[in-house]
Amino acid sequence: MKPFMDDNFLLTNITAEKLYHEYAKEMPIFDYHCHLSPKEIAENKEYKNITEVWLGGDHYKWRAMRANGVEEKYITGDADDKEKFMKWAETMPQCIGNPLYHWTHLELKRYFGIEKLFSPETAEEIWVQCNELLQKEEFRARGLIEGSNVKGLCTTDDPTDSLEYHQALAKDKSFGVKVLPAFRPDKSFNIEKKGFAEWIVKLAEVTGKKIETFTDLKAALKQRIEFFHEVGCRVSDHALDPIVYQEGTEEEATAILQKALSDKGLTTEEIEKFKTQVLLFLGREYARKGWVMQLHLCSIRNNSTRMFKILGPDTGYDSMGDYVYAQALVKFLDKLDETDELPKTILYSLNPGDNEMLATVAGSFQGGGIPGKMQLGSGWWFNDQKDGMIRQMVALANIGLLSRFIGMLTDSRSFLSYTRHEYFRRILCNLLGEWVENGEAPNDLELLGNMVKNICYNNALEYFGVEL
């Protein structure tokens, strides 16, 4: 019987152990997609206690606590921080089989040196030990990042953002980690959603441009793309729930925009035509700037209307979708590819049943002398656990080139989530080790070790074209 989470955790054979300990373990991290706050990094936030840094904003943990019958006051409500921590301790023993059980103990072990199982019996001691350590300089926001061997990260930023904190960090020579913005323009094309007109007004104010036509909107977005590029942005991000494709003209897009700004109802066809025109424009601009385009697909958000009214978005009430969207996605990518204006693109689906479909779609648009131009994104959100990661990598290996994979990201708001890179790396090494043990891959440590290093770090650096 193996000890719980020892040095060879998740490594089931000698080859896997060698690949992890000799090749993967010490590789740096480039976290190319996360939701960390650039303000907290710039100000080097100090956390008052473990609850603030561990449970604040972490809807993975919130969902588990709700499933365990914990009242909302102890999750997002007005209970004090220690009470919330104790409720998380009560939930932890019930999480066996859930990746949260592994993540939680990895975080306690790697950041706080705590080997004990987290439970109601150990909670008081762990509360005290963590909070004592959080008073130290190395446990502030920057220290947690540097201590995780992170060399660079990309936050998620609205086109109207001032990027003042990114600019401040770029000038701060005392912090050696590059914090780059990522362009998230969902509000520019979600014309049917509440707040669209208000966002257009804000975009007009930021750019100093009137936005009355589709040409005006393009000019404003292009200005913001140029600004983001100057501040170091090399990647965009889109949540498409679902992706749609409907041919139209810019003249039609202007008429639809003006109709929306006049608070008149839109038809489904009008919404789809407008979204298509905006996304095609953005894709071409990304290609022009050499950016990477990320498409996050197949989620259903804010499922509970009651809780959305109380807590708002991103609070743990989302799920996998089952949209039929392959044809729309192919038409969108093909339209850009037709004029050689398809940027490097990462395709993620929240539904693991889409892995093979997305891998084949990606394979249809590879080329241009760019290794892995079209990427099947890593196991995302509900899939960034052992089975989800294995499914994604096996699908990619079967249909494309696993060796060109750009690896793991945190997609997290937590400064303690970098242990997920370790989790991924162990699973990657074990998968390759199993292939070797089964005679499905050569027992060539140098060959496989370099492949591991590339997937962990080097491929992403080359793909995004950043210097860290």
Buried (B, 14 or more C-beta within 10 A) or exposed (E): EEEEBEEBBBBEBEBBBBBBBEBBBEBBBBBBBBBBBBBBBBBBBBBEBBBBBBBBBBBBBBBBBBEBEBEBEBBBEEBEBBBBBBBBBBBBBBBEEBBBBBBBBBBBBBBBEBEEBBEEEBBEEBBEBBBEBBEEEEBBBBBBBBBBBBBBBBBBBBBBBEBEBBBBBBEBEEBEBBBBBBBBBBBBBBBBEEEBBEBBEBBBEBBEBEBBBBEBBBBBBBBBBEBBBEBBBBBBBBBBBBBBBBEBEBEBBBBBBEBBBEEEEBEEEBBBBBBBBBBBBBBBBBBEBEBBBBBBBBBBBBEEEEBBEEBEEEBBBBBBBEBEBBEBBBBBBBBBBEEEBBBBBBBBBBBBEBBBBBBBBBBEBBEEEEEBBBBBBBBBBBBBBBEBBBBBBBBBBEBBEBBBBBBBBBBBBBBBBBBBBBBBBBBBBBBBBBBBBEEEBEEEBEEBBBBBBBBBBBBBBBBBEBEB
